């Protein structure tokens, strides 16, 4: 009998304290109101991203110089977002990785690489306003032979978005993504390949001026038990490969980023000090590439850049490659876990429609707001 009363007391206390922590619908709406400036900033960045994606899809064709492709895209972002120092602009270098190169490749100045009909290109770029980053990517393949590979990655990414949400476990999202991804096969030049999730690439949480904010969203089963939390931004991205499904660093580096938590590090080389000032003033902790330094008028900076990398102030991010001769596809979208709903920041903003949708979301907190396709 005593055990019964002890158990009853524990259950009562548990219910009491859980009620103390419960957030009412009105409190959630108040949280939404307080966060509106942040929401509006990231939505404006998302709208610029959408317009640039739409334009690039309309002009991409075999025979384009990759460097011209990147500069066209980046100049359009700068114009539409009204680039203003660290307040608004490009969030990271335009990735246009080809074929077995999965990520982190952009042409350095003077590169003569040309986009070919049989290439599989991942176009990955970011926009930001006040440090609130939108990170989206899509894959372009002119040869319809690659359509199943692209469809596998597209469906896997959409599955990840569907599974994501407040209190969702990262490992469960990864398991669902892998199940969808690896249900696909693709025939390339008469040989059939199972599409594999690239097991050492992940989606990630995003913070202000921080493209990777600490949490990773796996695209295979067996990941962390960590839960997604209210108020977090996530880039849900998946990579499907006809190769080993595992990438390694290779090729010439073009991507760099100042370490987010780096403290004061004494520098003895004057050029390194000057280059660090340029990085701080123009990029802060956002990623950059060598072309961006060239554009700012920096010259003969490679030794200084190496010095900054050697002392840990700047981190290099070389291209990530599967086995040569394989093909990798990528799709990615950014989501926001708001108190009342999950918002997918991937298409145009229709403000009147959005207001109506938010009103409906109050009655269904699990509703997903999605901007288009």
KEKE-3310 file (N, C-alpha, C; in steps of 0.2 Angstrom, whole numbers, plus 5000, padded with zeros to 4 digits):
npx = (5004:5010:5019:5011:5006:5017:5021:5010:5011:5023:5019:5010:5018:5026:5017:5013:5024:5027:5016:5020:5030:5024:5020:5008:4996:4994:5006:5015:5011:5015:5029:5031:5028:5038:5049:5047:5055:5067:5061:5056:5068:5075:5066:5066:5079:5077:5068:5076:5085:5077:5073:5086:5089:5079:5082:5095:5092:5086:5095:5106:5117:5125:5143:5145:5157:5163:5167:5161:5148:5147:5150:5140:5129:5133:5134:5121:5114:5121:5115:5101:5099:5104:5118:5127:5140:5143:5130:5121:5121:5131:5131:5140:5153:5149:5145:5149:5150:5156:5151:5160:5164:5158:5155:5160:5168:5173:5177:5193:5201:5205:5202:5198:5187:5174:5156:5149:5138:5136:5139:5136:5130:5131:5123:5126:5122:5122:5112:5111:5103:5107:5114:5106:5105:5101:5102:5103:5102:5103:5103:5110:5107:5110:5108:5096:5098:5103:5092:5085:5095:5095:5081:5081:5089:5082:5069:5074:5078:5066:5060:5067:5064:5051:5051:5058:5057:5051:5058:5060:5071:5088:5094:5083:5078:5089:5089:5077:5079:5090:5083:5074:5083:5091:5082:5082:5088:5100:5103:5118:5126:5123:5126:5120:5117:5116:5109:5118:5117:5128:5139:5147:5143:5132:5117:5114:5113:5110:5116:5116:5127:5134:5137:5138:5131:5133:5124:5122:5113:5111:5112:5111:5107:5109:5114:5115:5106:5101:5089:5080:5076:5065:5065:5076:5086:5088:5098:5093:5100:5104:5115:5117:5125:5134:5145:5156:5150:5156:5166:5181:5194:5201:5209:5212:5211:5198:5188:5186:5185:5184:5187:5174:5175:5187:5200:5211:5225:5242:5250:5264:5268:5266:5258:5249:5242:5236:5228:5219:5212:5205:5197:5190:5182:5175:5169:5168:5163:5158:5159:5171:5179:5194:5192:5184:5193:5201:5193:5191:5203:5214:5231:5244:5242:5243:5252:5251:5237:5239:5247:5237:5229:5237:5239:5227:5217:5210:5200:5203:5193:5194:5189:5177:5177:5170:5174:5184:5175:5163:5146:5138:5124:5114:5102:5095:5087:5082:5075:5065:5061:5048:5039:5025:5024:5032:5043:5047:5059:5060:5054:5044:5038:5022:5013:5000:4994:5002:4999:4986:4989:4997:4987:4979:4988:4989:4979:4984:4998:5008:5008:5016:5023:5026:5035:5030:5037)
npy = (4994:5006:5008:5010:5023:5031:5029:5036:5049:5052:5052:5062:5074:5074:5077:5089:5097:5096:5103:5116:5119:5120:5127:5139:5142:5155:5161:5155:5162:5175:5174:5172:5184:5192:5188:5192:5202:5195:5184:5190:5195:5184:5178:5188:5186:5173:5175:5182:5172:5163:5170:5171:5157:5154:5162:5157:5143:5146:5150:5141:5131:5118:5121:5133:5144:5139:5149:5161:5157:5157:5170:5177:5173:5177:5191:5194:5191:5200:5212:5210:5208:5220:5222:5225:5227:5218:5217:5212:5201:5189:5173:5162:5155:5152:5135:5124:5111:5097:5081:5068:5076:5081:5093:5110:5115:5128:5139:5145:5161:5163:5150:5138:5129:5121:5119:5104:5093:5080:5082:5082:5094:5102:5115:5126:5138:5153:5165:5180:5190:5202:5192:5181:5166:5159:5143:5134:5121:5114:5101:5100:5092:5089:5078:5066:5053:5054:5057:5048:5048:5061:5062:5053:5060:5072:5067:5061:5072:5079:5070:5071:5084:5083:5074:5081:5092:5100:5092:5081:5067:5067:5056:5048:5056:5055:5041:5039:5047:5039:5027:5031:5036:5025:5017:5019:5016:5019:5019:5020:5023:5009:5002:4997:5006:5006:5019:5028:5035:5048:5044:5052:5065:5078:5086:5102:5112:5130:5145:5163:5172:5160:5146:5132:5127:5118:5106:5091:5084:5069:5058:5045:5030:5028:5039:5053:5054:5066:5079:5090:5107:5120:5135:5134:5134:5124:5117:5106:5094:5082:5070:5060:5046:5037:5031:5026:5031:5039:5053:5062:5074:5083:5089:5107:5119:5131:5136:5145:5149:5159:5154:5151:5152:5157:5164:5178:5178:5180:5188:5188:5191:5204:5205:5195:5200:5211:5205:5198:5208:5212:5201:5201:5213:5211:5198:5193:5180:5172:5161:5162:5164:5162:5170:5180:5187:5192:5200:5211:5217:5211:5205:5194:5186:5172:5166:5173:5169:5156:5156:5161:5150:5140:5145:5143:5153:5154:5142:5130:5123:5111:5104:5091:5074:5059:5043:5044:5046:5043:5049:5062:5068:5082:5090:5103:5112:5126:5126:5132:5131:5136:5142:5139:5131:5123:5130:5131:5138:5141:5146:5159:5173:5176:5187:5190:5177:5171:5176:5172:5158:5157:5160:5149:5139:5141:5133:5121:5116:5108:5111:5113:5127:5130:5137:5136:5125)
npz = (5000:5004:4994:4983:4986:4986:4972:4967:4972:4965:4952:4952:4955:4944:4934:4939:4938:4924:4919:4923:4915:4902:4887:4882:4869:4867:4872:4863:4852:4855:4857:4843:4838:4844:4837:4825:4817:4814:4807:4796:4790:4786:4777:4767:4762:4758:4747:4738:4735:4729:4717:4711:4709:4700:4689:4686:4682:4670:4662:4662:4652:4642:4638:4645:4653:4669:4678:4673:4675:4689:4693:4686:4694:4707:4706:4703:4715:4723:4718:4720:4733:4738:4743:4757:4766:4780:4783:4773:4760:4751:4757:4757:4747:4729:4726:4714:4711:4701:4695:4702:4712:4727:4735:4739:4729:4719:4705:4705:4701:4684:4681:4668:4667:4659:4658:4654:4643:4648:4662:4679:4690:4705:4711:4723:4734:4745:4754:4764:4777:4789:4795:4795:4788:4772:4765:4751:4738:4722:4709:4693:4678:4661:4653:4651:4656:4669:4677:4687:4697:4701:4705:4716:4726:4727:4732:4744:4751:4752:4760:4772:4776:4779:4790:4799:4813:4829:4843:4835:4833:4828:4822:4818:4808:4799:4796:4789:4778:4772:4769:4759:4749:4745:4740:4726:4709:4696:4679:4670:4656:4652:4663:4679:4694:4712:4721:4733:4749:4754:4767:4775:4774:4779:4784:4793:4807:4808:4812:4817:4807:4805:4797:4800:4814:4824:4827:4818:4804:4800:4785:4784:4793:4811:4818:4829:4845:4848:4849:4838:4841:4846:4837:4830:4815:4801:4788:4777:4769:4756:4749:4735:4728:4715:4718:4730:4741:4750:4755:4752:4755:4742:4727:4722:4734:4737:4745:4761:4778:4792:4809:4820:4834:4837:4847:4851:4842:4840:4827:4816:4804:4793:4781:4783:4794:4788:4779:4787:4792:4781:4779:4791:4790:4778:4778:4790:4800:4790:4776:4763:4746:4736:4724:4729:4737:4727:4720:4729:4728:4733:4732:4729:4740:4745:4753:4765:4768:4769:4781:4790:4790:4795:4809:4814:4813:4802:4793:4780:4767:4757:4741:4742:4738:4730:4723:4708:4692:4697:4701:4709:4717:4723:4734:4743:4756:4767:4783:4796:4813:4820:4834:4832:4820:4807:4795:4779:4770:4755:4743:4735:4743:4748:4755:4760:4758:4767:4779:4781:4781:4793:4802:4801:4806:4819:4824:4821:4827:4821:4808:4792:4784:4768:4755:4740:4727)
capx = (5000:5014:5022:5006:5005:5024:5020:5005:5014:5028:5016:5007:5023:5028:5012:5013:5030:5027:5012:5023:5034:5020:5019:5001:4996:4995:5013:5018:5010:5019:5035:5031:5028:5044:5054:5045:5060:5071:5058:5056:5075:5077:5062:5069:5085:5075:5065:5082:5088:5072:5074:5092:5088:5074:5085:5100:5089:5084:5101:5111:5117:5132:5147:5146:5163:5160:5168:5156:5142:5147:5150:5133:5125:5134:5132:5113:5113:5123:5111:5094:5099:5107:5124:5129:5145:5141:5122:5117:5125:5132:5133:5146:5155:5145:5148:5146:5154:5155:5152:5162:5165:5151:5154:5166:5172:5171:5183:5198:5203:5209:5200:5194:5183:5168:5151:5148:5132:5136:5141:5131:5133:5128:5124:5125:5124:5118:5111:5109:5102:5108:5117:5102:5107:5097:5107:5099:5106:5100:5108:5108:5110:5106:5107:5091:5101:5104:5086:5084:5099:5092:5075:5083:5091:5076:5064:5077:5078:5059:5058:5071:5060:5045:5053:5061:5052:5053:5058:5062:5078:5092:5095:5077:5078:5094:5086:5071:5082:5093:5078:5071:5088:5094:5077:5083:5094:5101:5107:5122:5130:5122:5127:5115:5120:5111:5110:5120:5118:5135:5138:5150:5140:5126:5114:5117:5110:5112:5116:5118:5134:5137:5134:5137:5130:5134:5121:5122:5108:5114:5108:5111:5104:5114:5116:5114:5099:5100:5083:5079:5073:5061:5069:5082:5087:5092:5099:5091:5103:5106:5119:5116:5131:5134:5152:5157:5145:5160:5170:5188:5197:5205:5209:5215:5206:5195:5184:5189:5181:5187:5185:5169:5176:5194:5202:5216:5231:5247:5253:5270:5268:5262:5253:5244:5238:5232:5223:5214:5208:5201:5192:5185:5178:5171:5166:5167:5164:5155:5164:5174:5184:5200:5189:5181:5198:5203:5188:5192:5209:5220:5236:5250:5240:5242:5257:5247:5232:5242:5249:5231:5226:5242:5239:5220:5212:5205:5200:5202:5188:5195:5183:5175:5176:5169:5179:5184:5171:5156:5142:5135:5118:5113:5097:5095:5083:5083:5069:5065:5057:5045:5035:5019:5024:5039:5043:5052:5061:5062:5050:5042:5034:5015:5012:4993:4993:5006:4996:4981:4992:4999:4981:4977:4993:4987:4974:4987:5005:5012:5007:5022:5022:5031:5035:5031:5040)
capy = (5000:5012:5008:5013:5030:5034:5030:5041:5055:5054:5054:5069:5079:5074:5081:5096:5101:5096:5108:5122:5121:5119:5134:5140:5144:5162:5162:5154:5167:5181:5172:5173:5192:5195:5186:5194:5205:5189:5180:5194:5196:5177:5178:5192:5182:5167:5177:5183:5165:5160:5173:5169:5150:5153:5164:5152:5138:5148:5151:5136:5126:5116:5126:5139:5144:5139:5155:5165:5155:5159:5177:5179:5171:5181:5198:5195:5191:5206:5217:5209:5209:5226:5220:5230:5224:5212:5217:5209:5199:5182:5169:5158:5155:5147:5129:5121:5104:5093:5074:5065:5081:5082:5099:5114:5117:5134:5140:5150:5165:5160:5143:5137:5123:5122:5114:5099:5090:5074:5084:5082:5099:5104:5122:5127:5145:5155:5172:5182:5197:5202:5186:5175:5163:5154:5139:5130:5119:5110:5098:5101:5087:5090:5071:5063:5047:5055:5059:5044:5050:5067:5061:5050:5065:5076:5064:5060:5079:5081:5066:5074:5090:5080:5071:5086:5096:5101:5086:5075:5065:5068:5049:5046:5059:5051:5034:5040:5049:5034:5022:5033:5037:5019:5013:5021:5014:5023:5015:5025:5019:5002:4999:4999:5007:5008:5026:5027:5041:5049:5043:5057:5072:5079:5093:5105:5118:5136:5151:5170:5172:5153:5141:5126:5129:5113:5100:5088:5080:5063:5056:5038:5028:5027:5045:5055:5054:5073:5082:5097:5111:5126:5141:5132:5134:5119:5116:5099:5092:5075:5068:5053:5044:5031:5028:5022:5034:5042:5058:5063:5080:5082:5095:5113:5122:5138:5139:5146:5152:5161:5150:5155:5153:5159:5170:5182:5175:5185:5187:5191:5193:5210:5204:5191:5205:5215:5200:5196:5214:5212:5196:5203:5218:5209:5192:5191:5172:5169:5158:5166:5160:5166:5175:5186:5191:5195:5206:5216:5220:5208:5202:5190:5184:5165:5164:5176:5165:5149:5158:5162:5143:5137:5146:5141:5158:5152:5135:5129:5118:5108:5100:5084:5070:5052:5040:5047:5042:5042:5055:5064:5073:5086:5094:5106:5118:5128:5126:5136:5127:5141:5139:5136:5128:5122:5134:5129:5144:5139:5149:5166:5175:5179:5189:5189:5170:5168:5178:5167:5151:5157:5159:5142:5136:5142:5128:5115:5118:5104:5112:5115:5132:5129:5142:5133:5118)
capz = (5000:5004:4987:4979:4988:4984:4965:4965:4973:4960:4946:4953:4955:4937:4930:4941:4935:4917:4917:4924:4909:4896:4884:4880:4862:4867:4873:4857:4847:4858:4854:4836:4837:4846:4833:4818:4813:4812:4802:4790:4787:4783:4772:4762:4760:4754:4741:4734:4733:4724:4711:4708:4707:4694:4684:4684:4679:4664:4657:4662:4646:4641:4635:4649:4658:4676:4682:4671:4678:4696:4693:4685:4700:4713:4704:4704:4722:4726:4716:4722:4741:4740:4747:4762:4771:4784:4785:4768:4754:4749:4764:4756:4739:4725:4725:4707:4710:4695:4694:4708:4717:4730:4738:4741:4723:4715:4701:4706:4696:4678:4679:4662:4666:4655:4659:4648:4642:4652:4669:4685:4693:4711:4712:4731:4736:4751:4755:4771:4779:4796:4797:4795:4782:4768:4762:4747:4733:4717:4704:4686:4673:4655:4650:4655:4659:4676:4681:4693:4702:4704:4709:4722:4730:4728:4736:4750:4754:4754:4766:4778:4778:4782:4796:4804:4817:4836:4846:4831:4834:4821:4820:4815:4801:4794:4794:4784:4772:4769:4766:4753:4744:4743:4736:4719:4705:4690:4674:4667:4650:4652:4670:4684:4701:4717:4723:4740:4753:4756:4774:4779:4773:4783:4784:4798:4810:4806:4817:4815:4804:4807:4793:4803:4821:4830:4826:4811:4802:4796:4779:4785:4800:4816:4820:4836:4848:4849:4846:4836:4846:4844:4836:4827:4808:4798:4781:4776:4763:4755:4743:4733:4724:4712:4719:4737:4746:4755:4752:4755:4753:4736:4722:4724:4739:4735:4751:4767:4783:4799:4814:4823:4841:4838:4851:4849:4840:4838:4820:4815:4796:4791:4776:4786:4798:4784:4776:4792:4793:4775:4780:4796:4788:4773:4778:4797:4801:4784:4771:4757:4742:4733:4719:4733:4739:4721:4719:4734:4726:4737:4728:4732:4747:4746:4759:4771:4769:4772:4788:4794:4791:4800:4816:4816:4813:4796:4791:4773:4766:4751:4738:4744:4732:4730:4718:4701:4688:4699:4700:4715:4716:4730:4735:4750:4758:4774:4787:4803:4818:4824:4840:4830:4814:4803:4790:4773:4767:4749:4738:4735:4749:4746:4762:4762:4759:4772:4785:4782:4783:4800:4806:4801:4809:4826:4826:4820:4827:4817:4801:4789:4779:4763:4749:4733:4726)
cpx = (5004:5017:5017:5005:5012:5023:5015:5008:5019:5025:5012:5012:5025:5023:5012:5018:5030:5022:5015:5027:5030:5019:5012:5002:4997:5002:5017:5017:5014:5026:5036:5032:5034:5049:5052:5051:5065:5068:5058:5063:5076:5072:5064:5075:5083:5072:5071:5085:5083:5073:5080:5092:5084:5078:5091:5098:5088:5089:5106:5111:5124:5136:5149:5153:5160:5162:5163:5149:5141:5147:5143:5128:5126:5133:5125:5111:5115:5118:5104:5094:5102:5113:5126:5134:5143:5133:5118:5121:5125:5134:5139:5148:5150:5148:5145:5150:5152:5156:5154:5163:5159:5150:5161:5170:5169:5177:5187:5199:5207:5207:5196:5189:5176:5162:5149:5141:5131:5138:5135:5134:5128:5129:5121:5127:5120:5117:5110:5107:5103:5111:5113:5102:5102:5102:5103:5103:5101:5105:5105:5111:5106:5104:5102:5093:5102:5098:5084:5088:5097:5086:5076:5084:5086:5071:5067:5077:5071:5057:5061:5067:5054:5046:5055:5056:5055:5052:5060:5070:5082:5093:5089:5076:5083:5092:5081:5074:5086:5088:5075:5077:5090:5089:5078:5089:5094:5105:5111:5127:5129:5123:5123:5119:5115:5113:5112:5120:5126:5136:5142:5149:5134:5123:5116:5112:5113:5111:5117:5125:5138:5134:5133:5137:5131:5131:5121:5116:5110:5109:5109:5109:5110:5117:5115:5107:5097:5093:5084:5075:5070:5066:5075:5081:5090:5092:5098:5094:5105:5110:5118:5122:5130:5141:5152:5152:5150:5165:5176:5190:5202:5205:5212:5209:5204:5191:5188:5184:5185:5183:5180:5171:5184:5195:5207:5222:5236:5250:5259:5271:5263:5256:5247:5239:5233:5226:5218:5210:5203:5195:5187:5180:5173:5167:5165:5168:5160:5161:5166:5178:5189:5197:5187:5187:5201:5199:5189:5199:5215:5224:5241:5248:5240:5246:5253:5241:5234:5244:5243:5228:5231:5241:5232:5215:5207:5206:5199:5197:5189:5189:5183:5173:5175:5174:5178:5180:5164:5152:5138:5130:5117:5106:5097:5090:5084:5076:5070:5059:5054:5041:5028:5019:5032:5038:5048:5053:5064:5059:5048:5038:5027:5012:5005:4992:4996:5002:4990:4983:4994:4993:4979:4982:4992:4983:4978:4995:5010:5012:5014:5020:5028:5030:5036:5034:5048)
cpy = (5006:5013:5012:5021:5034:5035:5035:5048:5057:5056:5061:5074:5079:5078:5088:5100:5101:5102:5115:5124:5121:5126:5134:5142:5152:5164:5161:5159:5174:5180:5174:5180:5195:5193:5188:5197:5200:5185:5184:5195:5189:5176:5182:5189:5176:5169:5179:5177:5162:5163:5171:5162:5150:5156:5160:5146:5139:5149:5146:5132:5124:5121:5132:5138:5144:5146:5161:5164:5158:5167:5180:5178:5176:5188:5199:5195:5197:5212:5216:5210:5215:5225:5226:5227:5218:5211:5213:5207:5191:5179:5165:5157:5150:5141:5126:5115:5100:5085:5071:5069:5083:5089:5103:5115:5123:5136:5146:5155:5162:5153:5143:5132:5125:5117:5110:5096:5084:5076:5083:5088:5101:5111:5124:5134:5148:5163:5174:5189:5197:5196:5180:5172:5158:5150:5134:5127:5115:5107:5099:5096:5088:5083:5068:5056:5048:5057:5055:5046:5056:5066:5058:5055:5070:5073:5063:5067:5081:5076:5069:5080:5088:5077:5076:5090:5096:5094:5080:5073:5065:5061:5047:5049:5056:5045:5034:5042:5043:5029:5024:5034:5031:5014:5014:5017:5018:5019:5021:5021:5012:4998:5001:5000:5009:5015:5025:5034:5042:5049:5048:5064:5072:5086:5096:5111:5124:5142:5158:5170:5165:5148:5134:5127:5124:5106:5098:5084:5075:5061:5048:5036:5028:5033:5047:5055:5061:5075:5089:5101:5117:5132:5140:5133:5128:5119:5108:5097:5085:5075:5061:5052:5037:5027:5025:5025:5037:5047:5059:5070:5079:5089:5101:5116:5129:5141:5139:5150:5154:5157:5154:5157:5155:5165:5174:5178:5180:5183:5191:5194:5199:5209:5200:5195:5209:5211:5199:5202:5214:5207:5198:5208:5216:5203:5190:5183:5169:5166:5163:5162:5165:5172:5181:5190:5195:5201:5212:5219:5217:5205:5199:5189:5177:5163:5167:5172:5158:5150:5158:5155:5139:5138:5145:5147:5157:5145:5134:5123:5116:5105:5093:5079:5063:5049:5043:5043:5041:5049:5056:5069:5076:5090:5097:5112:5120:5128:5130:5133:5133:5138:5136:5132:5127:5125:5132:5135:5143:5142:5156:5167:5178:5181:5188:5182:5168:5170:5173:5160:5151:5157:5152:5138:5136:5136:5121:5116:5114:5106:5115:5121:5131:5134:5138:5126:5118)
cpz = (5000:4997:4982:4980:4985:4976:4963:4966:4967:4953:4946:4952:4948:4933:4932:4938:4928:4915:4918:4918:4902:4894:4881:4872:4862:4868:4867:4852:4849:4856:4847:4834:4839:4841:4825:4814:4810:4806:4795:4786:4783:4777:4766:4758:4756:4748:4736:4731:4728:4718:4707:4705:4700:4688:4681:4680:4672:4659:4657:4655:4646:4637:4639:4653:4665:4680:4680:4674:4686:4697:4691:4691:4705:4712:4705:4711:4725:4725:4720:4730:4743:4745:4751:4767:4774:4785:4780:4763:4753:4756:4763:4749:4736:4724:4718:4706:4705:4697:4701:4713:4720:4732:4738:4735:4720:4711:4704:4700:4690:4677:4673:4661:4663:4657:4653:4649:4647:4660:4673:4689:4699:4712:4719:4732:4742:4751:4762:4772:4786:4799:4797:4788:4779:4764:4758:4741:4728:4713:4697:4682:4666:4651:4654:4658:4667:4680:4687:4699:4706:4708:4716:4728:4732:4733:4743:4754:4757:4760:4773:4780:4781:4789:4801:4807:4825:4839:4842:4832:4827:4818:4816:4808:4796:4792:4789:4778:4768:4766:4760:4747:4741:4740:4728:4716:4699:4685:4670:4662:4651:4658:4675:4691:4706:4720:4731:4743:4755:4763:4778:4777:4776:4782:4791:4801:4808:4811:4814:4813:4805:4803:4796:4811:4826:4829:4819:4810:4797:4790:4779:4792:4805:4819:4827:4838:4849:4846:4843:4841:4843:4843:4832:4819:4806:4791:4781:4769:4762:4749:4742:4728:4721:4713:4726:4742:4752:4752:4755:4752:4747:4732:4726:4728:4736:4741:4757:4772:4789:4804:4818:4830:4842:4842:4847:4848:4837:4831:4819:4808:4795:4786:4779:4791:4794:4780:4781:4793:4787:4776:4786:4794:4782:4773:4785:4798:4795:4779:4765:4752:4739:4728:4723:4735:4733:4719:4723:4733:4730:4731:4732:4739:4749:4752:4765:4773:4772:4780:4792:4795:4796:4807:4818:4816:4807:4794:4783:4772:4758:4748:4741:4739:4733:4725:4711:4697:4690:4699:4707:4714:4723:4729:4742:4750:4765:4777:4794:4807:4822:4829:4838:4824:4812:4797:4785:4769:4760:4743:4739:4741:4746:4753:4764:4763:4765:4779:4786:4784:4790:4804:4807:4806:4817:4829:4825:4820:4824:4810:4798:4784:4774:4757:4743:4733:4728)
residu = (UNK:UNK:UNK:UNK:UNK:UNK:UNK:UNK:UNK:UNK:UNK:UNK:UNK:UNK:UNK:UNK:UNK:UNK:UNK:UNK:UNK:UNK:UNK:UNK:UNK:UNK:UNK:UNK:UNK:UNK:UNK:UNK:UNK:UNK:UNK:UNK:UNK:UNK:UNK:UNK:UNK:UNK:UNK:UNK:UNK:UNK:UNK:UNK:UNK:UNK:UNK:UNK:UNK:UNK:UNK:UNK:UNK:UNK:UNK:UNK:UNK:UNK:UNK:UNK:UNK:UNK:UNK:UNK:UNK:UNK:UNK:UNK:UNK:UNK:UNK:UNK:UNK:UNK:UNK:UNK:UNK:UNK:UNK:UNK:UNK:UNK:UNK:UNK:UNK:UNK:UNK:UNK:UNK:UNK:UNK:UNK:UNK:UNK:UNK:UNK:UNK:UNK:UNK:UNK:UNK:UNK:UNK:UNK:UNK:UNK:UNK:UNK:UNK:UNK:UNK:UNK:UNK:UNK:UNK:UNK:UNK:UNK:UNK:UNK:UNK:UNK:UNK:UNK:UNK:UNK:UNK:UNK:UNK:UNK:UNK:UNK:UNK:UNK:UNK:UNK:UNK:UNK:UNK:UNK:UNK:UNK:UNK:UNK:UNK:UNK:UNK:UNK:UNK:UNK:UNK:UNK:UNK:UNK:UNK:UNK:UNK:UNK:UNK:UNK:UNK:UNK:UNK:UNK:UNK:UNK:UNK:UNK:UNK:UNK:UNK:UNK:UNK:UNK:UNK:UNK:UNK:UNK:UNK:UNK:UNK:UNK:UNK:UNK:UNK:UNK:UNK:UNK:UNK:UNK:UNK:UNK:UNK:UNK:UNK:UNK:UNK:UNK:UNK:UNK:UNK:UNK:UNK:UNK:UNK:UNK:UNK:UNK:UNK:UNK:UNK:UNK:UNK:UNK:UNK:UNK:UNK:UNK:UNK:UNK:UNK:UNK:UNK:UNK:UNK:UNK:UNK:UNK:UNK:UNK:UNK:UNK:UNK:UNK:UNK:UNK:UNK:UNK:UNK:UNK:UNK:UNK:UNK:UNK:UNK:UNK:UNK:UNK:UNK:UNK:UNK:UNK:UNK:UNK:UNK:UNK:UNK:UNK:UNK:UNK:UNK:UNK:UNK:UNK:UNK:UNK:UNK:UNK:UNK:UNK:UNK:UNK:UNK:UNK:UNK:UNK:UNK:UNK:UNK:UNK:UNK:UNK:UNK:UNK:UNK:UNK:UNK:UNK:UNK:UNK:UNK:UNK:UNK:UNK:UNK:UNK:UNK:UNK:UNK:UNK:UNK:UNK:UNK:UNK:UNK:UNK:UNK:UNK:UNK:UNK:UNK:UNK:UNK:UNK:UNK:UNK:UNK:UNK:UNK:UNK:UNK:UNK:UNK:UNK:UNK:UNK:UNK:UNK:UNK:UNK:UNK:UNK:UNK:UNK:UNK:UNK:UNK:UNK:UNK:UNK:UNK:UNK:UNK:UNK:UNK:UNK:UNK:UNK:UNK:UNK:UNK:UNK:UNK:UNK:UNK:UNK:UNK:UNK:UNK:UNK:UNK:UNK:UNK:UNK:UNK:UNK:UNK:UNK:UNK)
# end
